[in-house]
Amino acid sequence: MRALRFEGEANVKVVDVPKPSIKNPTDALVRVTLSSVCGSDLHIYHGRIPGCEGTVLGHEFVGTVEDAGSEVRRFRPGDRVVSSFFSSCGHCFYCRRGWFNQCASKATFGYGVHFGALSGGQAEFVVVPLADHTLEPIPSDLSDEQAIFVGDILATGFFAAERAEIEAGDTVAVIGAGPVGLMSIMSAQLFGPARIFVVDMVDSRLELAQGMGAIPINAAQTEPVEAIQNATGGFGTDRSIEAVGLLPAIETAIPAPHGIWVAGDGVGRRAQDHAGAASNAASDRQP
C-alpha cells in the first residue's frame, strides 16, 4: 500500500509499505478514505519529536472498516468510522473517570515509538487498536469532510472550552486563531459567554474568527493583554484558552484572566502528557 512516511527532519516521502493486518482480537483494520495534516505533524517534520524516523504519519482520518477482530463488538466490515487521534480502552482507572487521554493503554497514531509506535492514517490502510472505544460510527447524513473534525481539532477545541469552565456572561480570551483556536471559539460559544477576544498575528485568521463573533486582537500591532484590559475596564477576562502551544502564547494566556483560569489545547504541544494528544488540557484557578 502507499503511505506517507517520515524519513528524517524536513523529509517525508510517499512510499510502498506492507499492508497491515489485525494482530489482536480488539483491533480493526480501516481502509482510509480521507486523512488530513495536523499542525502538530509539523513538530515531527521539523525534527522536534524523537523516535519518529520510519513512522507512517497522520492521526486525523476517517474510513471504512475492512476487518475486525473477534472481540470487536461495535463495528463490522463496511461500517464508516472516524478515529480518535489516540487509542483508549474505555475501562481502565482513567477511562472510567472520563480522562481517556490518560488511558493506561493510550497510544497516538503516527507519533513514533515514544507515543505507542502506532502507524498513522496518512496511508491506504491503518490498524486501529481497542477499536470499540477508539472508533466512532459516522452517521449516514455526514460526509467524510464533516466527520474528520471529530477526531481531533473539534474535540480538542471543545475539550479546552469545557475545561475552562466557561459560564454564561463570562468574558473569554482565545490565544491563537488557527484551526484549533477557531474550534475553541465555536465551542466556547456553546457556554454562553458575553464576549470572546481572539489573539493572533495573521489577519486572515482574525477575519475568520471575527466572522464567528469573536473580537480580534492582532498581537503584531498591539500588546494583547493590555488591549484586553483596556477593553474590560482593567479587569481582564474570566477565562483564557491557549490554542497555540508556544511559550509567547502561554505568557499571553496566563495574565489575560483576572484570576488564573487557563485551558490549554493542542497535540504534541501541551504542558501535560502531550505528544499527539489534544485532550490533555490543564485547568487551574487561583483567587
Wavefront OBJ file of the C-alpha trace (Angstrom):
o trace
v 0.000 0.000 0.000
v 1.031 3.633 -0.321
v 1.749 5.668 2.807
v 3.391 8.913 3.871
v 6.495 8.101 5.915
v 8.772 10.356 7.963
v 12.352 9.784 6.843
v 14.079 12.455 8.919
v 13.982 16.170 9.602
v 12.185 18.024 6.776
v 11.992 14.783 4.800
v 8.746 12.887 4.200
v 8.039 10.523 1.305
v 5.117 8.627 -0.162
v 6.377 5.051 -0.196
v 5.188 1.480 -0.681
v 4.853 -0.371 2.627
v 3.252 -3.716 3.506
v -0.490 -3.614 4.044
v -1.113 -4.035 7.799
v -3.353 -6.667 9.324
v -5.039 -7.051 12.684
v -2.971 -8.793 15.361
v -5.191 -8.546 18.418
v -8.851 -9.509 18.870
v -9.733 -5.893 19.750
v -8.136 -4.477 16.568
v -9.905 -3.201 13.464
v -8.400 -2.681 10.031
v -9.644 0.541 8.431
v -9.428 1.481 4.763
v -8.728 5.206 4.878
v -10.990 7.351 2.730
v -9.839 10.754 3.984
v -6.946 11.953 6.129
v -5.604 15.364 6.992
v -2.427 17.051 8.162
v -2.455 18.412 11.704
v -0.351 21.336 12.832
v 1.293 19.006 15.330
v 2.590 16.907 12.425
v 4.916 19.845 11.834
v 6.624 19.093 15.142
v 7.675 15.768 13.650
v 8.556 17.299 10.290
v 10.861 19.813 11.955
v 12.579 17.094 13.997
v 11.216 18.119 17.388
v 9.721 14.736 18.327
v 12.306 11.983 18.873
v 11.770 8.418 17.741
v 9.671 9.142 14.648
v 12.030 8.086 11.853
v 10.320 5.472 9.687
v 6.872 6.268 11.111
v 3.810 6.432 8.863
v 2.347 9.811 9.767
v -1.183 11.029 10.431
v -3.641 10.980 13.322
v -6.706 12.558 11.694
v -8.559 10.110 9.465
v -11.867 8.524 8.570
v -12.563 5.389 6.607
v -14.381 2.087 6.253
v -13.850 -0.981 8.402
v -12.162 -3.667 6.305
v -11.717 -6.293 9.007
v -12.470 -6.583 12.715
v -11.062 -8.775 15.468
v -13.122 -11.394 17.242
v -13.687 -9.197 20.317
v -14.787 -6.087 18.428
v -18.495 -5.646 19.162
v -19.448 -2.221 17.817
v -18.170 -2.490 14.255
v -18.173 -4.828 11.322
v -16.733 -4.681 7.807
v -18.315 -1.949 5.721
v -19.026 0.454 8.589
v -17.937 4.060 8.086
v -15.892 5.268 11.047
v -13.916 8.206 12.382
v -10.980 7.601 14.687
v -9.797 9.466 17.714
v -6.205 10.582 17.259
v -5.197 8.245 20.097
v -6.383 4.851 21.283
v -8.047 4.255 24.632
v -9.515 1.189 26.306
v -12.611 2.698 27.935
v -12.374 0.688 31.148
v -9.126 1.489 32.981
v -8.939 3.746 36.069
v -8.610 6.906 33.972
v -11.102 5.992 31.263
v -13.792 5.276 33.850
v -13.356 8.863 35.014
v -13.594 10.279 31.508
v -9.863 11.040 31.196
v -9.392 8.971 28.061
v -6.234 10.845 27.109
v -4.630 9.410 30.259
v -5.619 5.824 29.383
v -3.180 3.226 30.651
v -3.151 1.724 27.143
v -3.025 5.024 25.254
v -1.083 5.261 22.014
v -1.095 8.083 19.460
v -1.332 7.393 15.750
v 1.686 8.376 13.691
v 3.742 9.853 16.516
v 6.657 7.436 16.842
v 7.995 4.925 19.320
v 7.663 7.118 22.405
v 3.926 7.500 21.902
v 2.894 3.926 21.273
v 4.511 3.146 17.900
v 1.196 3.177 16.019
v 1.291 3.641 12.270
v -0.678 6.665 11.194
v -3.628 7.344 8.956
v -1.910 9.055 6.035
v -1.969 5.697 4.325
v -4.369 3.486 2.427
v -4.964 1.269 5.477
v -4.424 1.605 9.215
v -4.842 -0.785 12.140
v -6.867 0.722 14.996
v -6.294 -0.917 18.401
v -9.029 -1.034 21.036
v -11.432 -0.334 18.195
v -14.644 -0.371 20.224
v -13.545 2.730 22.130
v -11.140 4.375 19.670
v -13.558 4.494 16.715
v -16.968 6.087 16.376
v -19.558 5.370 13.668
v -20.253 8.117 11.136
v -23.974 8.901 10.696
v -25.174 8.401 7.135
v -26.009 12.086 6.712
v -22.450 13.244 7.445
v -19.708 13.410 4.824
v -16.116 12.353 5.430
v -15.148 16.026 5.299
v -17.510 16.789 8.175
v -16.750 13.734 10.276
v -12.972 14.159 10.230
v -13.252 17.204 12.511
v -14.455 14.999 15.365
v -11.243 13.003 15.718
v -9.007 15.884 16.743
v -9.469 19.607 16.166
v -13.155 19.972 17.066
v -12.813 17.594 20.016
v -9.710 19.471 21.174
v -11.411 22.852 20.920
v -14.460 21.622 22.798
v -12.320 19.976 25.468
v -10.484 23.234 26.088
v -13.726 25.213 26.315
v -15.207 22.641 28.665
v -12.133 22.561 30.901
v -12.096 26.355 31.055
v -15.477 26.058 32.848
v -16.955 28.987 30.958
v -20.143 30.327 32.495
v -22.924 32.417 30.975
v -21.898 36.045 30.767
v -18.150 35.382 31.036
v -15.515 37.179 29.027
v -13.145 34.743 27.328
v -9.792 35.092 25.574
v -8.675 32.567 22.956
v -4.978 32.816 22.200
v -4.384 31.611 18.659
v -6.787 31.595 15.715
v -5.539 28.533 13.885
v -7.861 25.582 13.289
v -7.960 24.534 16.951
v -8.363 28.132 18.080
v -11.314 28.578 15.736
v -12.859 25.365 17.055
v -12.294 26.669 20.594
v -14.201 29.849 19.716
v -17.096 27.861 18.281
v -17.157 25.570 21.315
v -16.833 28.398 23.830
v -19.963 29.994 22.378
v -21.967 26.964 23.474
v -21.477 28.013 27.101
v -22.984 31.488 26.678
v -20.099 33.927 27.182
v -20.788 37.637 26.763
v -17.599 38.291 24.780
v -14.754 36.307 23.247
v -11.469 38.002 22.408
v -9.151 36.226 19.991
v -5.428 36.953 19.687
v -3.331 36.142 16.632
v -0.890 37.834 14.250
v -2.396 36.694 10.951
v -5.102 38.973 9.566
v -6.843 36.250 7.545
v -7.247 34.100 10.663
v -8.523 37.028 12.682
v -11.055 37.788 9.961
v -12.383 34.231 10.166
v -12.577 34.474 13.948
v -14.383 37.806 13.721
v -16.892 36.198 11.370
v -17.587 33.706 14.156
v -18.379 36.509 16.556
v -15.024 36.947 18.305
v -13.316 40.298 18.900
v -9.970 40.249 17.049
v -6.685 41.497 18.511
v -3.592 41.483 16.300
v -0.606 40.847 18.566
v 1.730 42.136 15.857
v 0.157 45.571 16.186
v -0.730 45.882 19.874
v 0.156 44.329 23.215
v -2.728 41.820 23.616
v -3.026 41.669 27.411
v -3.055 45.461 27.600
v -5.652 45.615 24.822
v -7.883 43.133 26.653
v -7.551 45.003 29.943
v -8.379 48.293 28.240
v -11.489 46.740 26.698
v -12.648 45.282 30.026
v -12.164 48.272 32.304
v -8.907 46.837 33.600
v -10.420 43.562 34.810
v -9.257 41.215 32.058
v -11.130 38.094 31.089
v -12.823 35.418 33.190
v -11.368 32.517 31.215
v -8.472 32.032 28.822
v -7.835 29.271 26.266
v -4.292 28.834 24.940
v -4.538 27.257 21.487
v -1.008 27.615 20.122
v 1.362 25.700 22.373
v 4.297 28.093 22.181
v 5.738 30.000 25.131
v 4.699 33.506 23.958
v 1.092 32.324 23.667
v 1.208 30.780 27.136
v 2.680 34.000 28.511
v -0.244 35.868 26.968
v -2.886 33.408 28.170
v -1.891 33.374 31.842
v -2.186 37.121 32.670
v -5.260 37.663 30.484
v -7.809 36.475 33.117
v -8.250 38.445 36.341
v -7.689 35.182 38.208
v -5.788 32.280 36.678
v -8.175 30.032 34.784
v -6.435 28.801 31.693
v -7.211 25.826 29.482
v -4.505 24.783 27.058
v -5.020 22.656 23.978
v -3.035 21.201 21.141
v -1.499 17.944 20.025
v 2.079 17.294 20.852
v 2.469 20.692 22.434
v 0.614 20.831 25.731
v 2.051 21.096 29.156
v 0.854 17.732 30.211
v 1.253 14.448 28.517
v 1.414 15.798 25.042
v 2.792 14.495 22.066
v -0.034 13.920 19.946
v -2.891 14.426 22.119
v -5.342 17.062 22.021
v -7.020 16.004 25.006
v -4.866 16.972 27.898
v -5.891 20.457 28.805
v -4.669 21.898 32.045
v -7.112 23.903 34.108
v -6.184 25.647 37.338
v -7.649 28.571 39.227
v -6.175 30.804 41.904
v -8.070 33.565 43.684
l 1 2 3 4 5 6 7 8 9 10 11 12 13 14 15 16 17 18 19 20 21 22 23 24 25 26 27 28 29 30 31 32 33 34 35 36 37 38 39 40 41 42 43 44 45 46 47 48 49 50 51 52 53 54 55 56 57 58 59 60 61 62 63 64 65 66 67 68 69 70 71 72 73 74 75 76 77 78 79 80 81 82 83 84 85 86 87 88 89 90 91 92 93 94 95 96 97 98 99 100 101 102 103 104 105 106 107 108 109 110 111 112 113 114 115 116 117 118 119 120 121 122 123 124 125 126 127 128 129 130 131 132 133 134 135 136 137 138 139 140 141 142 143 144 145 146 147 148 149 150 151 152 153 154 155 156 157 158 159 160 161 162 163 164 165 166 167 168 169 170 171 172 173 174 175 176 177 178 179 180 181 182 183 184 185 186 187 188 189 190 191 192 193 194 195 196 197 198 199 200 201 202 203 204 205 206 207 208 209 210 211 212 213 214 215 216 217 218 219 220 221 222 223 224 225 226 227 228 229 230 231 232 233 234 235 236 237 238 239 240 241 242 243 244 245 246 247 248 249 250 251 252 253 254 255 256 257 258 259 260 261 262 263 264 265 266 267 268 269 270 271 272 273 274 275 276 277 278 279 280 281 282 283 284 285 286 287
